Amino acid sequence: MPTRPRRPDPEPLEHDDGKVVLAGTALWVLALVVLGIARLAGAEVQGWWLAMCVCGTALGLIGVRYTQRRRDAIDRDAGLGSTAAPLP
């Protein structure tokens, strides 16, 4: 079977990571609110379900802060005209 020449890799897509992480965090908060209301209404809600929502929310907030700091560092480095070679 003949081999075709390899096409070049496409450029990475530019997107806002913070919005993606924020959307995921909002879903964890929504799940926590829904489960909390269901528990107050008398439904059988497992305690670990609520714990997972709390952990997901906490990790999401850490992720939001991380993406903000990452974006700020990228913007700062771009403004300085950094000549450092990118990591592989």
KAPE-V620729 format. One record per pair of residues at least 24 apart in sequence whose C-alpha atoms are under 6 Angstrom apart, sorted by sequence separation. I is the first residue (numbers start at 0). J is the second residue. D is the distance in Angstrom with one decimal. If there is no record, write none. Layout:
BEGIN
i=I j=J d=D
i=I j=J d=D
END
This chain:
BEGIN
i=27 j=52 d=5.4
i=27 j=55 d=5.8
i=27 j=56 d=5.5
i=24 j=56 d=5.4
i=24 j=59 d=4.8
i=20 j=63 d=6.0
i=17 j=63 d=5.7
i=17 j=66 d=5.4
END
